[in-house]
Amino acid sequence: TAYATIKGIEVMRALRKGQASSFYYGQPQGEVCLINRVFGL
C-alpha cells in the first residue's frame, strides 16, 4: 500500500541520517528498533 511505501521511505531516510543510533549506540539493534517502532511490529 501507499502507507507502507511512505513508511519504508521514512525509515530509510532516518537510517541514512543516523537517527537509529539514539536507540542503541554502535549496535545494529538500533536499526531494528527504529523499524519496529515505525511499523508497529
N, C-alpha and C positions, 0 to 999 in steps of 0.2 A: 504494500500500500504506500501511498504518498507519505503518510505519517512515519512509517518505519524508515523510508528512504531519507527523510529530513533528519530524523534522529541519528541515523548512521552517519550522515554528513557532519552533524554536530559533534559526534563522538570523535570522528577522525580529526576535525579541527582542534578539539580540546587536546587530543593526544599529541598533535603536532606542536601545539603551544606549550606543552609540558604541564598541563593542568592536572594530570593524573599523579604527579609527584607529590601533591599535597596529601594524598591518601596514604601511600606507603613510599617514603623517600628511598629511592635506589633499588626498589624491588618491583618485579613485573606484576605483582598482585595489585599494584595501584591502577594499572590499566584495566584489569579485570573488574576491580571495584567500581571504577568510573562507568564502565559499560553496564554493569549490573544496576547501578543507580539510574542511569538514563533510561534503560529499557524495562526497569522494574522486575528484574529476574530474581 
